[in-house]
Protein backbone atom coordinates (compact mmCIF):
# COMPACT_ATOMS: atom_id res chain seq x y z
CA UNK A 1 0.00 0.00 0.00
CA UNK A 2 1.31 3.46 -0.88
CA UNK A 3 2.88 5.42 1.98
CA UNK A 4 0.69 8.57 1.86
CA UNK A 5 -2.42 6.39 2.22
CA UNK A 6 -0.87 4.43 5.10
CA UNK A 7 0.07 7.66 6.85
CA UNK A 8 -3.44 9.07 6.33
CA UNK A 9 -5.08 5.96 7.81
CA UNK A 10 -2.75 6.03 10.81
CA UNK A 11 -3.23 9.73 11.51
CA UNK A 12 -6.95 10.08 10.79
CA UNK A 13 -8.17 6.64 11.82
CA UNK A 14 -5.60 5.30 14.26
CA UNK A 15 -5.54 2.01 12.34
CA UNK A 16 -3.38 -0.78 13.74
CA UNK A 17 -0.85 -2.70 11.59
CA UNK A 18 -3.35 -5.56 11.25
CA UNK A 19 -6.09 -3.15 10.16
CA UNK A 20 -3.74 -1.48 7.68
CA UNK A 21 -3.03 -4.92 6.21
CA UNK A 22 -6.77 -5.56 5.90
CA UNK A 23 -7.27 -2.27 4.03
CA UNK A 24 -4.26 -3.02 1.81
CA UNK A 25 -5.71 -6.41 0.89
CA UNK A 26 -8.81 -4.78 -0.66
CA UNK A 27 -7.16 -1.70 -2.19
CA UNK A 28 -5.89 -1.29 -5.73
CA UNK A 29 -3.52 1.36 -7.06
CA UNK A 30 -4.47 3.27 -10.20
CA UNK A 31 -2.70 5.85 -12.35
CA UNK A 32 -4.80 8.16 -14.48
CA UNK A 33 -3.68 10.68 -17.07
CA UNK A 34 -4.61 14.35 -17.17
CA UNK A 35 -8.03 14.88 -18.82
CA UNK A 36 -8.92 11.18 -18.45
CA UNK A 37 -12.28 10.33 -16.89
CA UNK A 38 -12.46 8.21 -13.77
CA UNK A 39 -16.26 8.20 -14.04
CA UNK A 40 -18.70 9.26 -16.75
CA UNK A 41 -22.39 10.07 -16.66
CA UNK A 42 -24.48 6.91 -16.85
CA UNK A 43 -21.91 4.68 -15.14
CA UNK A 44 -22.42 3.47 -11.59
CA UNK A 45 -19.87 4.79 -9.11
CA UNK A 46 -19.12 1.44 -7.46
CA UNK A 47 -15.81 2.62 -5.96
CA UNK A 48 -14.28 5.30 -3.78
CA UNK A 49 -10.87 6.73 -4.63
CA UNK A 50 -8.28 8.20 -2.29
CA UNK A 51 -6.10 10.74 -4.08
CA UNK A 52 -2.41 9.97 -3.58
CA UNK A 53 -1.16 12.45 -6.17
CA UNK A 54 -2.83 14.90 -8.52
CA UNK A 55 -6.23 16.56 -8.68
CA UNK A 56 -9.76 15.85 -9.87
CA UNK A 57 -13.03 17.60 -10.45
CA UNK A 58 -16.54 16.18 -10.11
CA UNK A 59 -19.03 17.96 -12.34
CA UNK A 60 -22.40 17.72 -14.03
CA UNK A 61 -23.50 19.03 -17.41
CA UNK A 62 -26.70 21.08 -17.44
CA UNK A 63 -29.47 21.04 -20.03
CA UNK A 64 -27.77 24.01 -21.69
CA UNK A 65 -24.48 22.13 -22.03
CA UNK A 66 -22.81 24.16 -19.27
CA UNK A 67 -20.50 22.35 -16.87
CA UNK A 68 -21.24 22.80 -13.17
CA UNK A 69 -18.39 21.81 -10.87
CA UNK A 70 -19.60 20.30 -7.61
CA UNK A 71 -16.27 19.57 -5.97
CA UNK A 72 -12.52 19.25 -6.37
CA UNK A 73 -10.22 16.66 -4.82
CA UNK A 74 -6.47 16.83 -4.30
CA UNK A 75 -3.95 14.77 -2.32
CA UNK A 76 -5.37 13.12 0.83
CA UNK A 77 -8.99 13.72 -0.25
CA UNK A 78 -11.55 11.09 -1.24
CA UNK A 79 -13.36 11.21 -4.58
CA UNK A 80 -16.49 9.45 -5.87
CA UNK A 81 -20.01 10.28 -6.92
CA UNK A 82 -21.29 9.54 -3.45
CA UNK A 83 -24.97 9.60 -4.48
CA UNK A 84 -24.41 6.92 -7.11
CA UNK A 85 -22.13 5.02 -4.74
CA UNK A 86 -24.78 4.92 -2.01
CA UNK A 87 -27.89 4.22 -4.10
CA UNK A 88 -26.37 2.10 -6.87
CA UNK A 89 -28.03 4.25 -9.55
CA UNK A 90 -26.29 5.51 -12.70
CA UNK A 91 -24.28 8.64 -12.06
CA UNK A 92 -25.31 12.06 -13.32
CA UNK A 93 -21.71 13.23 -12.91
CA UNK A 94 -18.27 13.03 -14.43
CA UNK A 95 -15.00 12.74 -12.54
CA UNK A 96 -12.02 14.03 -14.53
CA UNK A 97 -8.33 14.11 -13.68
CA UNK A 98 -7.00 17.67 -13.89
CA UNK A 99 -3.40 16.49 -13.64
CA UNK A 100 -1.59 13.19 -14.08
CA UNK A 101 -2.83 11.51 -10.93
CA UNK A 102 -2.59 8.43 -8.71
CA UNK A 103 -5.32 6.90 -6.58
CA UNK A 104 -6.04 4.08 -4.20
CA UNK A 105 -9.35 2.51 -5.23
CA UNK A 106 -11.68 0.55 -2.95
CA UNK A 107 -14.79 -1.06 -4.44
CA UNK A 108 -18.19 -0.70 -2.78
CA UNK A 109 -18.31 -4.32 -1.56
CA UNK A 110 -14.88 -4.05 0.04
CA UNK A 111 -15.70 -0.61 1.45
CA UNK A 112 -18.83 -1.94 3.12
CA UNK A 113 -16.83 -4.88 4.46
CA UNK A 114 -14.31 -2.52 6.06
CA UNK A 115 -17.09 -0.48 7.65
CA UNK A 116 -18.74 -3.62 9.05
CA UNK A 117 -15.62 -5.27 10.44
CA UNK A 118 -13.33 -2.40 11.42
CA UNK A 119 -14.61 0.07 14.08
CA UNK A 120 -11.60 2.39 13.69
CA UNK A 121 -12.18 2.67 9.95
CA UNK A 122 -15.92 3.24 10.42
CA UNK A 123 -15.33 5.94 13.04
CA UNK A 124 -12.89 7.73 10.71
CA UNK A 125 -15.39 7.65 7.82
CA UNK A 126 -18.28 8.76 10.06
CA UNK A 127 -16.24 11.79 11.14
CA UNK A 128 -15.29 12.61 7.54
CA UNK A 129 -18.92 12.25 6.43
CA UNK A 130 -20.06 14.67 9.15
CA UNK A 131 -17.40 17.21 8.12
CA UNK A 132 -18.33 16.86 4.44
CA UNK A 133 -22.00 17.38 5.26
CA UNK A 134 -21.15 20.54 7.20
CA UNK A 135 -18.97 21.82 4.33
CA UNK A 136 -21.79 21.10 1.87
CA UNK A 137 -24.28 23.06 4.01
CA UNK A 138 -21.84 25.95 4.35
CA UNK A 139 -21.34 26.05 0.60
CA UNK A 140 -25.09 26.18 -0.05
CA UNK A 141 -25.46 28.98 2.49
CA UNK A 142 -22.53 30.87 0.96
CA UNK A 143 -23.96 30.60 -2.55
CA UNK A 144 -27.37 31.95 -1.54
CA UNK A 145 -26.30 34.61 0.97
CA UNK A 146 -22.81 35.91 0.24
CA UNK A 147 -21.52 38.23 -2.44
CA UNK A 148 -19.33 36.99 -5.27
CA UNK A 149 -16.38 38.82 -3.72
CA UNK A 150 -16.81 37.07 -0.36
CA UNK A 151 -17.17 33.66 -2.03
CA UNK A 152 -13.95 34.24 -3.95
CA UNK A 153 -12.04 35.44 -0.86
CA UNK A 154 -13.26 32.45 1.15
CA UNK A 155 -12.21 30.03 -1.57
CA UNK A 156 -8.72 31.50 -1.83
CA UNK A 157 -8.21 31.47 1.94
CA UNK A 158 -9.63 27.97 2.50
CA UNK A 159 -8.05 26.29 -0.53
CA UNK A 160 -4.82 28.10 -1.47
CA UNK A 161 -3.21 24.89 -2.76
CA UNK A 162 -6.20 24.19 -5.03
CA UNK A 163 -6.42 27.79 -6.21
CA UNK A 164 -2.92 27.69 -7.72
CA UNK A 165 -3.51 24.40 -9.55
CA UNK A 166 -6.99 24.75 -11.05
CA UNK A 167 -7.88 26.76 -14.18
CA UNK A 168 -9.76 29.96 -13.34
CA UNK A 169 -12.81 29.06 -15.43
CA UNK A 170 -13.25 25.93 -13.29
CA UNK A 171 -12.99 27.96 -10.09
CA UNK A 172 -15.63 30.32 -11.52
CA UNK A 173 -17.91 27.34 -12.20
CA UNK A 174 -17.39 25.99 -8.68
CA UNK A 175 -18.27 29.39 -7.20
CA UNK A 176 -21.30 29.83 -9.44
CA UNK A 177 -19.77 32.82 -11.23
CA UNK A 178 -19.08 33.73 -14.83
CA UNK A 179 -15.45 33.91 -15.96
CA UNK A 180 -15.87 37.64 -16.51
CA UNK A 181 -17.13 38.20 -12.96
CA UNK A 182 -14.27 36.19 -11.47
CA UNK A 183 -11.74 38.05 -13.62
CA UNK A 184 -13.13 41.42 -12.44
CA UNK A 185 -13.07 40.31 -8.77
CA UNK A 186 -9.47 39.08 -9.09
CA UNK A 187 -8.34 42.38 -10.64
CA UNK A 188 -10.01 44.29 -7.80
CA UNK A 189 -8.35 42.01 -5.21
CA UNK A 190 -4.91 42.52 -6.79
CA UNK A 191 -5.44 46.29 -6.92
CA UNK A 192 -6.59 46.35 -3.28
CA UNK A 193 -3.63 44.28 -2.06
CA UNK A 194 -1.16 46.54 -3.90
CA UNK A 195 -2.67 49.69 -2.35
CA UNK A 196 -2.59 48.06 1.11
CA UNK A 197 1.20 47.68 0.91
Secondary structure as UniProt FT lines:
FT   HELIX           3..13
FT   HELIX           17..25
FT   STRAND          28..32
FT   TURN            34..35
FT   STRAND          37..39
FT   TURN            41..42
FT   STRAND          47..53
FT   STRAND          56..61
FT   TURN            63..64
FT   STRAND          67..73
FT   TURN            75..76
FT   STRAND          78..79
FT   HELIX           82..87
FT   STRAND          94..97
FT   STRAND          101..107
FT   HELIX           108..117
FT   HELIX           119..145
FT   HELIX           148..158
FT   HELIX           160..163
FT   TURN            164..165
FT   HELIX           168..175
FT   HELIX           179..196
//
